[in-house]
Amino acid sequence: MAERLKIEERTGFGLATVMARKDVSAAQIAGALGVALVDGPSWSRTASLTLIGAGPGSWLVLSEDEADDHADRLRERLGPLAAVSDQSGGYQILRLSGPDARTVLQRGAAIDLHPSAFASGSVATTVIAHIGVIVRQLDDAPTYEVALFRSYAASFRHWLDAAVCAL
């Protein structure tokens, strides 16, 4: 029987919060980073960066390298346009994929994950098992990434294991 759910922890990445300063638009941030960017619940990417909408004028910026200077390089590129805070050690990112990924997440997320409401490219900040998470859908397989504060990782994994057992 084919694997219906795969759960992987992402490693080897840099992560920073970027918050636009007052009166700075998403277009200005996009221009500085060289990315087509929507100020809203979606994500965009370049060859090396993924910008995940986390709120108005706010993004998690995921770098495919885990260089210690990830946030410093973002600060240099953004200059006075935004505040940048390194989050690399503060978050855990889990990737859920396979036919049961949506079913498992829907058991805890307080959002509609039906493909007509939440498709590839979508992002939501929500709560699962009383834990704040950022969920993004990577493709139509479906594949999701769930970012959460590392200090809640064991509790989230406990909920996830229980949700999987109930399949």
CORCOR-V162398 format. One record per helix or strand of 3 or more residues. SS is the DSSP state (H for helix, E for strand). FROM is the first residue (numbers start at 0). LEN is the number of residues. Records with the same first field share a line. If there is no record, write none. Layout:
# CORCOR-V162398
SS: FROM-LEN  FROM-LEN
This chain:
# CORCOR-V162398
E: 5-4  13-7  41-4  48-7  57-6  81-5  90-7  121-7  130-9  142-7
H: 25-8  69-12  100-6  149-16
